[in-house]
Amino acid sequence: MKLKHLLTALLLLNTCMAFAQTDSTKKNSRQVLMDSVCAYANRQDTSLINTKEDLQKMLMQCIMQRMDLMLEAMNEAHVDLNDPNAPKEFGEKLGMEMVMKCPTLMQASVKIAMKEMDKPEPAKKTPSNTKPSKAPASKPKATVKPKG
């Protein structure tokens, strides 16, 4: 099953790389935001990041430091702010792109993935192990009573 996790991680990495390919000739708000967030992430204590939620929290804190650039990047990408899902989708794509381009965030995500791969998988329920097991009936032991 560890191979399954590794393949999933590689597929995710490949998907993230597709999002990470942008035009590097011009510095748009998105690129400036990513550079700024990466610089902020480099100053954080990444030893405290142990879960996906920890990484998301740190990434959100980094983005909040430059909310002006975030709004500008969303405007450049023509994100519909009236659609409640559009900003979330934009943020998720941006976060994946940042993880791919920022070494600090990449190291943290690899650390989390390695921990996830090391976790034992929960036992799967199958029809054979969902029924309560019945111990084989044993014959009652004969007791010897002393004569007397």
LOMARLO-245445 format. One record per atom (N, C-alpha, C): residue in one letter; atom name; x, y, z. Coordinates in Angstrom, 3 decimals, decimal comma, always signed. Example, Ala and Ser with C-alpha at 12.3 -4.5 7.8 and 13.67 -1.06 7.14 Angstrom:
BEGIN
 type atom     east    north       up
    A    N  +13,190   -5,690   +7,800
    A   CA  +12,300   -4,500   +7,800
    A    C  +13,200   -3,300   +7,800
    S    N  +12,850   -2,250   +7,080
    S   CA  +13,670   -1,060   +7,140
    S    C  +12,900   +0,030   +7,870
This chain:
BEGIN
 type atom     east    north       up
    M    N   +0,812   -1,193   +0,000
    M   CA   +0,000   +0,000   +0,000
    M    C   +0,862   +1,266   +0,000
    K    N   +2,099   +1,184   +0,463
    K   CA   +2,972   +2,358   +0,432
    K    C   +3,237   +2,766   -1,014
    L    N   +3,277   +1,782   -1,910
    L   CA   +3,468   +2,084   -3,319
    L    C   +2,289   +2,900   -3,841
    K    N   +1,098   +2,573   -3,375
    K   CA   -0,104   +3,305   -3,770
    K    C   +0,014   +4,765   -3,335
    H    N   +0,493   +4,994   -2,108
    H   CA   +0,664   +6,364   -1,608
    H    C   +1,730   +7,097   -2,408
    L    N   +2,810   +6,400   -2,747
    L   CA   +3,885   +7,016   -3,509
    L    C   +3,393   +7,409   -4,896
    L    N   +2,644   +6,505   -5,535
    L   CA   +2,099   +6,818   -6,852
    L    C   +1,130   +7,992   -6,787
    T    N   +0,327   +8,042   -5,736
    T   CA   -0,600   +9,159   -5,559
    T    C   +0,175  +10,462   -5,386
    A    N   +1,234  +10,426   -4,590
    A   CA   +2,049  +11,623   -4,367
    A    C   +2,703  +12,073   -5,667
    L    N   +3,199  +11,123   -6,469
    L   CA   +3,823  +11,481   -7,739
    L    C   +2,801  +12,064   -8,713
    L    N   +1,601  +11,512   -8,711
    L   CA   +0,551  +12,041   -9,574
    L    C   +0,190  +13,462   -9,150
    L    N   +0,094  +13,679   -7,838
    L   CA   -0,196  +15,016   -7,328
    L    C   +0,923  +15,983   -7,704
    L    N   +2,161  +15,528   -7,592
    L   CA   +3,307  +16,358   -7,945
    L    C   +3,246  +16,734   -9,421
    N    N   +2,920  +15,765  -10,271
    N   CA   +2,811  +16,022  -11,703
    N    C   +1,710  +17,033  -11,990
    T    N   +0,585  +16,892  -11,315
    T   CA   -0,529  +17,828  -11,486
    T    C   -0,126  +19,227  -11,046
    C    N   +0,564  +19,290   -9,918
    C   CA   +1,006  +20,597   -9,413
    C    C   +1,978  +21,256  -10,382
    M    N   +2,837  +20,458  -11,001
    M   CA   +3,807  +21,013  -11,945
    M    C   +3,091  +21,617  -13,156
    A    N   +1,979  +21,020  -13,550
    A   CA   +1,213  +21,573  -14,665
    A    C   +0,671  +22,950  -14,295
    F    N   +0,227  +23,112  -13,056
    F   CA   -0,263  +24,416  -12,605
    F    C   +0,889  +25,407  -12,462
    A    N   +2,074  +24,911  -12,184
    A   CA   +3,206  +25,780  -11,887
    A    C   +3,813  +26,414  -13,130
    Q    N   +3,466  +25,942  -14,300
    Q   CA   +4,049  +26,481  -15,513
    Q    C   +3,353  +27,780  -15,882
    T    N   +4,057  +28,876  -15,679
    T   CA   +3,507  +30,193  -16,014
    T    C   +4,526  +30,949  -16,848
    D    N   +4,113  +32,057  -17,388
    D   CA   +5,002  +32,893  -18,174
    D    C   +5,943  +33,616  -17,224
    S    N   +7,230  +33,271  -17,294
    S   CA   +8,189  +33,844  -16,343
    S    C   +8,789  +35,144  -16,853
    T    N   +8,407  +35,587  -18,057
    T   CA   +9,002  +36,805  -18,598
    T    C   +8,428  +38,062  -17,962
    K    N   +7,214  +38,010  -17,465
    K   CA   +6,650  +39,208  -16,835
    K    C   +6,305  +38,916  -15,383
    K    N   +6,499  +39,902  -14,552
    K   CA   +6,202  +39,779  -13,120
    K    C   +4,813  +40,343  -12,876
    N    N   +3,830  +39,474  -12,898
    N   CA   +2,481  +39,926  -12,603
    N    C   +2,242  +39,838  -11,101
    S    N   +1,092  +40,265  -10,673
    S   CA   +0,765  +40,270   -9,243
    S    C   +0,873  +38,878   -8,647
    R    N   +0,462  +37,890   -9,417
    R   CA   +0,512  +36,504   -8,947
    R    C   +1,949  +36,104   -8,614
    Q    N   +2,875  +36,433   -9,506
    Q   CA   +4,277  +36,072   -9,286
    Q    C   +4,865  +36,850   -8,115
    V    N   +4,539  +38,116   -8,030
    V   CA   +5,030  +38,944   -6,915
    V    C   +4,476  +38,397   -5,603
    L    N   +3,204  +38,002   -5,608
    L   CA   +2,584  +37,418   -4,413
    L    C   +3,302  +36,130   -4,021
    M    N   +3,563  +35,270   -5,002
    M   CA   +4,240  +34,004   -4,691
    M    C   +5,644  +34,246   -4,133
    D    N   +6,355  +35,195   -4,714
    D   CA   +7,691  +35,522   -4,207
    D    C   +7,622  +36,045   -2,776
    S    N   +6,634  +36,899   -2,525
    S   CA   +6,459  +37,481   -1,195
    S    C   +6,086  +36,416   -0,162
    V    N   +5,162  +35,522   -0,543
    V   CA   +4,738  +34,448   +0,361
    V    C   +5,898  +33,508   +0,641
    C    N   +6,690  +33,208   -0,382
    C   CA   +7,839  +32,320   -0,187
    C    C   +8,858  +32,961   +0,761
    A    N   +9,095  +34,249   +0,585
    A   CA  +10,027  +34,952   +1,476
    A    C   +9,516  +34,920   +2,916
    Y    N   +8,217  +35,113   +3,090
    Y   CA   +7,618  +35,061   +4,430
    Y    C   +7,720  +33,645   +5,003
    A    N   +7,459  +32,640   +4,165
    A   CA   +7,535  +31,244   +4,616
    A    C   +8,957  +30,884   +5,032
    N    N   +9,940  +31,442   +4,356
    N   CA  +11,344  +31,161   +4,693
    N    C  +11,704  +31,639   +6,096
    R    N  +10,968  +32,624   +6,598
    R   CA  +11,240  +33,158   +7,934
    R    C  +10,483  +32,417   +9,030
    Q    N   +9,618  +31,466   +8,658
    Q   CA   +8,802  +30,748   +9,640
    Q    C   +9,527  +29,502  +10,155
    D    N   +9,118  +29,044  +11,327
    D   CA   +9,670  +27,829  +11,921
    D    C   +8,904  +26,632  +11,355
    T    N   +9,478  +26,001  +10,340
    T   CA   +8,788  +24,896   +9,674
    T    C   +8,860  +23,593  +10,468
    S    N   +9,616  +23,569  +11,538
    S   CA   +9,669  +22,345  +12,356
    S    C   +8,329  +22,106  +13,053
    L    N   +7,508  +23,136  +13,138
    L   CA   +6,197  +23,016  +13,779
    L    C   +5,128  +22,490  +12,827
    I    N   +5,479  +22,351  +11,554
    I   CA   +4,517  +21,876  +10,559
    I    C   +4,596  +20,359  +10,498
    N    N   +3,519  +19,715  +10,967
    N   CA   +3,485  +18,254  +11,003
    N    C   +2,304  +17,657  +10,255
    T    N   +1,315  +18,477   +9,911
    T   CA   +0,133  +17,974   +9,224
    T    C   -0,199  +18,881   +8,049
    K    N   -1,062  +18,384   +7,198
    K   CA   -1,526  +19,171   +6,053
    K    C   -2,204  +20,440   +6,547
    E    N   -2,937  +20,317   +7,645
    E   CA   -3,634  +21,478   +8,202
    E    C   -2,640  +22,533   +8,684
    D    N   -1,518  +22,095   +9,276
    D   CA   -0,477  +23,032   +9,721
    D    C   +0,089  +23,802   +8,529
    L    N   +0,337  +23,085   +7,431
    L   CA   +0,889  +23,718   +6,238
    L    C   -0,109  +24,709   +5,657
    Q    N   -1,378  +24,316   +5,597
    Q   CA   -2,401  +25,219   +5,075
    Q    C   -2,517  +26,469   +5,939
    K    N   -2,425  +26,290   +7,245
    K   CA   -2,516  +27,431   +8,162
    K    C   -1,348  +28,397   +7,931
    M    N   -0,141  +27,853   +7,808
    M   CA   +1,022  +28,711   +7,581
    M    C   +0,901  +29,424   +6,229
    L    N   +0,456  +28,698   +5,214
    L   CA   +0,300  +29,295   +3,894
    L    C   -0,724  +30,428   +3,946
    M    N   -1,805  +30,208   +4,664
    M   CA   -2,840  +31,240   +4,801
    M    C   -2,281  +32,463   +5,528
    Q    N   -1,479  +32,241   +6,566
    Q   CA   -0,873  +33,371   +7,289
    Q    C   +0,043  +34,164   +6,362
    C    N   +0,794  +33,444   +5,526
    C   CA   +1,692  +34,110   +4,582
    C    C   +0,904  +34,955   +3,584
    I    N   -0,180  +34,392   +3,073
    I   CA   -0,998  +35,112   +2,094
    I    C   -1,660  +36,325   +2,738
    M    N   -2,104  +36,181   +3,974
    M   CA   -2,776  +37,290   +4,653
    M    C   -1,843  +38,495   +4,816
    Q    N   -0,531  +38,251   +4,867
    Q   CA   +0,420  +39,349   +4,984
    Q    C   +0,413  +40,231   +3,731
    R    N   +0,032  +39,629   +2,590
    R   CA   +0,001  +40,377   +1,330
    R    C   -1,363  +40,256   +0,659
    M    N   -2,411  +40,515   +1,415
    M   CA   -3,767  +40,411   +0,885
    M    C   -3,979  +41,380   -0,276
    D    N   -3,272  +42,503   -0,263
    D   CA   -3,388  +43,451   -1,370
    D    C   -2,975  +42,804   -2,691
    L    N   -1,880  +42,060   -2,660
    L   CA   -1,431  +41,368   -3,866
    L    C   -2,354  +40,209   -4,232
    M    N   -2,912  +39,566   -3,231
    M   CA   -3,846  +38,467   -3,489
    M    C   -5,061  +38,986   -4,251
    L    N   -5,614  +40,096   -3,795
    L   CA   -6,777  +40,679   -4,472
    L    C   -6,425  +41,149   -5,879
    E    N   -5,239  +41,712   -6,026
    E   CA   -4,790  +42,154   -7,345
    E    C   -4,606  +40,958   -8,290
    A    N   -4,028  +39,878   -7,781
    A   CA   -3,836  +38,669   -8,592
    A    C   -5,187  +38,070   -8,985
    M    N   -6,136  +38,085   -8,068
    M   CA   -7,470  +37,571   -8,380
    M    C   -8,136  +38,445   -9,444
    N    N   -7,917  +39,742   -9,368
    N   CA   -8,472  +40,661  -10,360
    N    C   -7,856  +40,397  -11,736
    E    N   -6,531  +40,224  -11,787
    E   CA   -5,853  +39,930  -13,051
    E    C   -6,326  +38,616  -13,658
    A    N   -6,663  +37,643  -12,805
    A   CA   -7,125  +36,338  -13,278
    A    C   -8,632  +36,340  -13,559
    H    N   -9,271  +37,491  -13,382
    H   CA  -10,717  +37,650  -13,619
    H    C  -11,536  +36,679  -12,774
    V    N  -11,169  +36,566  -11,510
    V   CA  -11,905  +35,711  -10,580
    V    C  -13,191  +36,425  -10,197
    D    N  -14,308  +35,737  -10,338
    D   CA  -15,615  +36,299  -10,008
    D    C  -15,798  +36,259   -8,488
    L    N  -15,701  +37,393   -7,858
    L   CA  -15,818  +37,460   -6,402
    L    C  -17,246  +37,228   -5,916
    N    N  -18,207  +37,264   -6,821
    N   CA  -19,597  +36,977   -6,450
    N    C  -19,862  +35,473   -6,359
    D    N  -19,008  +34,696   -6,977
    D   CA  -19,119  +33,239   -6,919
    D    C  -18,346  +32,764   -5,692
    P    N  -19,020  +32,162   -4,701
    P   CA  -18,324  +31,767   -3,470
    P    C  -17,240  +30,708   -3,683
    N    N  -17,309  +29,929   -4,757
    N   CA  -16,302  +28,887   -5,001
    N    C  -15,097  +29,389   -5,777
    A    N  -15,255  +30,453   -6,561
    A   CA  -14,176  +30,939   -7,416
    A    C  -12,927  +31,365   -6,629
    P    N  -13,056  +32,192   -5,577
    P   CA  -11,850  +32,557   -4,830
    P    C  -11,177  +31,343   -4,169
    K    N  -11,987  +30,402   -3,709
    K   CA  -11,430  +29,204   -3,076
    K    C  -10,622  +28,395   -4,093
    E    N  -11,197  +28,202   -5,273
    E   CA  -10,492  +27,454   -6,319
    E    C   -9,207  +28,168   -6,728
    F    N   -9,273  +29,491   -6,853
    F   CA   -8,094  +30,267   -7,194
    F    C   -7,015  +30,092   -6,121
    G    N   -7,428  +30,183   -4,863
    G   CA   -6,484  +30,030   -3,751
    G    C   -5,859  +28,639   -3,702
    E    N   -6,655  +27,612   -3,978
    E   CA   -6,122  +26,243   -3,963
    E    C   -5,078  +26,054   -5,061
    K    N   -5,384  +26,548   -6,258
    K   CA   -4,423  +26,438   -7,371
    K    C   -3,159  +27,233   -7,056
    L    N   -3,348  +28,419   -6,517
    L   CA   -2,205  +29,258   -6,164
    L    C   -1,353  +28,581   -5,088
    G    N   -2,018  +27,989   -4,097
    G   CA   -1,291  +27,285   -3,037
    G    C   -0,470  +26,128   -3,573
    M    N   -1,057  +25,348   -4,487
    M   CA   -0,303  +24,230   -5,080
    M    C   +0,883  +24,743   -5,882
    E    N   +0,675  +25,836   -6,593
    E   CA   +1,761  +26,419   -7,374
    E    C   +2,878  +26,919   -6,457
    M    N   +2,485  +27,538   -5,347
    M   CA   +3,486  +28,042   -4,403
    M    C   +4,297  +26,909   -3,781
    V    N   +3,625  +25,813   -3,469
    V   CA   +4,329  +24,665   -2,886
    V    C   +5,382  +24,156   -3,865
    M    N   +5,057  +24,197   -5,164
    M   CA   +5,995  +23,705   -6,171
    M    C   +7,179  +24,650   -6,371
    K    N   +6,958  +25,945   -6,203
    K   CA   +8,003  +26,920   -6,508
    K    C   +8,806  +27,380   -5,303
    C    N   +8,302  +27,152   -4,111
    C   CA   +8,980  +27,631   -2,910
    C    C   +9,624  +26,447   -2,188
    P    N  +10,947  +26,414   -2,105
    P   CA  +11,627  +25,276   -1,476
    P    C  +11,179  +25,008   -0,039
    T    N  +10,916  +26,043   +0,730
    T   CA  +10,482  +25,863   +2,117
    T    C   +9,145  +25,140   +2,176
    L    N   +8,215  +25,566   +1,347
    L   CA   +6,900  +24,929   +1,318
    L    C   +6,985  +23,515   +0,751
    M    N   +7,868  +23,314   -0,234
    M   CA   +8,047  +21,986   -0,819
    M    C   +8,591  +21,024   +0,236
    Q    N   +9,593  +21,455   +1,002
    Q   CA  +10,160  +20,594   +2,048
    Q    C   +9,108  +20,231   +3,086
    A    N   +8,299  +21,197   +3,458
    A   CA   +7,248  +20,937   +4,447
    A    C   +6,233  +19,937   +3,899
    S    N   +5,859  +20,077   +2,631
    S   CA   +4,874  +19,152   +2,058
    S    C   +5,447  +17,751   +1,902
    V    N   +6,718  +17,640   +1,568
    V   CA   +7,362  +16,321   +1,466
    V    C   +7,426  +15,677   +2,848
    K    N   +7,746  +16,459   +3,857
    K   CA   +7,785  +15,956   +5,236
    K    C   +6,425  +15,382   +5,638
    I    N   +5,372  +16,102   +5,305
    I   CA   +4,017  +15,646   +5,631
    I    C   +3,682  +14,383   +4,858
    A    N   +4,034  +14,351   +3,578
    A   CA   +3,741  +13,171   +2,752
    A    C   +4,472  +11,947   +3,285
    M    N   +5,703  +12,126   +3,723
    M   CA   +6,475  +10,994   +4,266
    M    C   +5,830  +10,480   +5,551
    K    N   +5,354  +11,392   +6,388
    K   CA   +4,671  +10,972   +7,617
    K    C   +3,396  +10,216   +7,288
    E    N   +2,678  +10,685   +6,270
    E   CA   +1,439  +10,016   +5,866
    E    C   +1,734   +8,613   +5,353
    M    N   +2,836   +8,460   +4,634
    M   CA   +3,184   +7,141   +4,098
    M    C   +3,605   +6,183   +5,198
    D    N   +4,141   +6,711   +6,285
    D   CA   +4,597   +5,866   +7,388
    D    C   +3,475   +5,424   +8,306
    K    N   +2,306   +6,081   +8,199
    K   CA   +1,188   +5,709   +9,066
    K    C   +0,666   +4,334   +8,656
    P    N   +0,348   +3,492   +9,641
    P   CA   -0,253   +2,203   +9,284
    P    C   -1,662   +2,424   +8,755
    E    N   -2,006   +1,633   +7,765
    E   CA   -3,339   +1,770   +7,196
    E    C   -4,360   +1,114   +8,107
    P    N   -5,536   +1,714   +8,222
    P   CA   -6,574   +1,088   +9,047
    P    C   -7,041   -0,208   +8,383
    A    N   -7,420   -1,160   +9,223
    A   CA   -7,883   -2,443   +8,705
    A    C   -9,164   -2,228   +7,917
    K    N   -9,207   -2,835   +6,750
    K   CA  -10,396   -2,720   +5,923
    K    C  -11,423   -3,730   +6,383
    K    N  -12,669   -3,308   +6,366
    K   CA  -13,735   -4,219   +6,772
    K    C  -14,132   -5,069   +5,575
    T    N  -14,109   -6,341   +5,774
    T   CA  -14,557   -7,278   +4,750
    T    C  -15,617   -8,155   +5,385
    P    N  -16,422   -8,811   +4,578
    P   CA  -17,461   -9,661   +5,166
    P    C  -16,900  -10,715   +6,122
    S    N  -15,674  -11,142   +5,882
    S   CA  -15,126  -12,183   +6,754
    S    C  -14,707  -11,658   +8,121
    N    N  -14,355  -10,363   +8,211
    N   CA  -13,911   -9,879   +9,521
    N    C  -14,883   -8,895  +10,161
    T    N  -16,086   -8,755   +9,612
    T   CA  -17,067   -7,871  +10,234
    T    C  -17,983   -8,613  +11,194
    K    N  -18,070   -9,925  +11,046
    K   CA  -18,905  -10,716  +11,942
    K    C  -18,131  -10,995  +13,214
    P    N  -18,827  -11,013  +14,338
    P   CA  -18,106  -11,347  +15,566
    P    C  -17,598  -12,779  +15,463
    S    N  -16,361  -12,943  +15,881
    S   CA  -15,787  -14,287  +15,784
    S    C  -16,327  -15,162  +16,907
    K    N  -16,607  -16,373  +16,524
    K   CA  -17,084  -17,340  +17,508
    K    C  -15,945  -18,290  +17,813
    A    N  -15,649  -18,402  +19,080
    A   CA  -14,606  -19,341  +19,479
    A    C  -15,191  -20,750  +19,360
    P    N  -14,380  -21,691  +18,939
    P   CA  -14,907  -23,044  +18,835
    P    C  -15,359  -23,536  +20,205
    A    N  -16,482  -24,196  +20,148
    A   CA  -17,032  -24,702  +21,410
    A    C  -16,088  -25,754  +21,982
    S    N  -15,785  -25,606  +23,225
    S   CA  -14,905  -26,591  +23,850
    S    C  -15,740  -27,462  +24,776
    K    N  -15,295  -28,649  +24,918
    K   CA  -16,010  -29,581  +25,790
    K    C  -15,790  -29,152  +27,226
    P    N  -16,812  -29,263  +28,024
    P   CA  -16,620  -28,901  +29,435
    P    C  -15,608  -29,849  +30,067
    K    N  -14,794  -29,260  +30,880
    K   CA  -13,778  -30,074  +31,550
    K    C  -14,423  -30,851  +32,685
    A    N  -14,040  -32,063  +32,757
    A   CA  -14,565  -32,907  +33,820
    A    C  -13,866  -32,527  +35,124
    T    N  -14,633  -32,356  +36,120
    T   CA  -14,055  -32,059  +37,431
    T    C  -14,101  -33,312  +38,279
    V    N  -13,094  -33,497  +38,993
    V   CA  -13,010  -34,686  +39,866
    V    C  -13,313  -34,234  +41,275
    K    N  -14,315  -34,871  +41,844
    K   CA  -14,687  -34,541  +43,223
    K    C  -14,043  -35,567  +44,121
    P    N  -13,453  -35,100  +45,189
    P   CA  -12,850  -36,058  +46,125
    P    C  -13,936  -36,890  +46,841
    K    N  -13,639  -38,140  +47,050
    K   CA  -14,592  -38,993  +47,755
    K    C  -14,512  -38,687  +49,227
    G    N  -15,599  -38,680  +49,795
    G   CA  -15,494  -38,439  +51,197
    G    C  -16,715  -38,249  +51,942
